[in-house]
Amino acid sequence: MTLDDFALTHPIRVRYSELDPQRIVFNAHYLAYFDLALVEYLRTLGFRGDQGFAAQGCDIHVVNATLDFRASARDDDALLLVARIEYLGRTSFRFRMGCFRDGALLVEGRLTYVNATRDGQVPTPLPAEFIAKVLAFERVPPDRKPG
């Protein structure tokens, strides 16, 4: 994973309230960081809120999250969140995300989302407009094979 693979980057700074008793970022906060990266990714695409999945009558739901921890962030560290869609399926997609400090990868994540109807939460195909925006935005084309 290198920073050059990611079109979406978003800076954040660690807050004291995110630390655990060991004075490092509590592990669950990285999921919140990656959720922020998702929001910024959708905002950058212009596919958020009323202009996004909701306008298509659907919404996305996380169905899997995997985090690999390499090093710890500490109070007031300047971090860089990165996100890219590495896989686009018919009804789902998978983000590859990272949290960097001074160019060094601290935490890597893979989060899979399923697109579903808003009312019944039944899986439904990803909107064509979303797919087109992702393909135009990404530096590394997402895998389109089933899997």
N, C-alpha and C positions, 0 to 999 in steps of 0.2 A: 504494500500500500504506500503510494507516494502522494504528496499534496497535488502534484500535477494532474492526477487522475480526476480531480474533483472540480466541477464548475461552481458548486455551491460551497462557500466558506462563510462562517459566521463567528465573530469574536465574542467571547464572554470573559467575565472575571469571577473567580471563585469568591463566594461570600462566606463569612465566618459561620453563618447558620447552616451551611452545607457540610460542615466538618463533623466527624465522629469523635469519640473519646480519644482516638489515636492521633487526632489533629490532622487527619487527611480527609479528603472528600469521601463521604459515606457512599458505598457502592451503588445504592439505589438512585442516587442523584444523577448518575450517568444516563439512566433511562429518561429522566426529565430533561437532561441536556439534549439527548437525541430527539426527544419530542419537539423541543425548540427548533432543532435543525430541520425536522419535517415541516414544521409550520413555515419556516423561512424558505424552504425549498418550494413549497406550494405557493407562497407569496411571490417569489421570484418568477414562477411560471405564470402568474396571473390566474391561478386555479385554486383560490381559497374562498371560503365563505360562500356568499351568494353567486359568485362567478365560477365556483368549482363544482365539486361533486354534488352539493345540495341542488344546484341548478339542473343537474341531470337526474334528480330524484334518487340519489344514492349517497352512500357514505362509506368510508373505509374503516376497518377494524383491524387492530394488530392481533395476529394469531400465533406469532412466534417471535421470541427475542433471545438472542445469544450475545453475550458480552465476553470478551477476552481482555483481561487486565494485565498490563505490562509494567506500569509504574503508577505512582500516586500523585495526585494534585493536592496542593496545599492552599491555605488561606492566601487570598489576594493574587494567586497565580493568574496570569493572562493566558487564556486557552483559545484554541481555534477549533471550532466544530466544522466537520466536513461531511457532506452527504452526496451520494449518487445512487441512482437506481441501477442495480447490476442485473436485474432480471425483470422482464415484463411478460406475464402470462396472459391468459384469456380473462380471468377474474381476479388475479392477484399480481403483486409485484413485491420485490425484495430490495430494501435499502441496504447499502453498505455505508457505514458511518464510522467516523473516527473522532477522537479527541486528542489534539496535539498541544504540546507546550514547547516552544522554541524549536519547532521542527521535529520533535521526537514524539512518536506515537505512544500515548498513555493507555488508551482504551479503544478497542475496535468492537464494533457492533454490527450485527445483521438482524434486521427487523423485517418480517414478512407481514404484509397487509392484504386483506381480502376486501374487494369492493362488494357491497351488498345493498339491497333495497333498503330505504329508510324505514319503512313500516314493518316489514316482516323479517328483515335482516337475512334475506335469502341471497346467496352469491349471484352476482350479475356481471356481465362483461364490463371491462373497463371502458369508459367513454373514449371514443375515437379521438376527440379533441385533446384529452389528457395524454394519450399515447403519442400523438403528433408533437405536442409541446415537449414531452420528455425526450423524444428522439432528436428534436431540433436543439435542445439545451445541452445534453450530455456530451462530454469530451470523449468518453469511452462508451461505445454503443452497448446498450443492455443486451444480455442474452435473451433470445426469444424462443429457445427450445423449451419444451415441457420439462418441468422438474422443480 
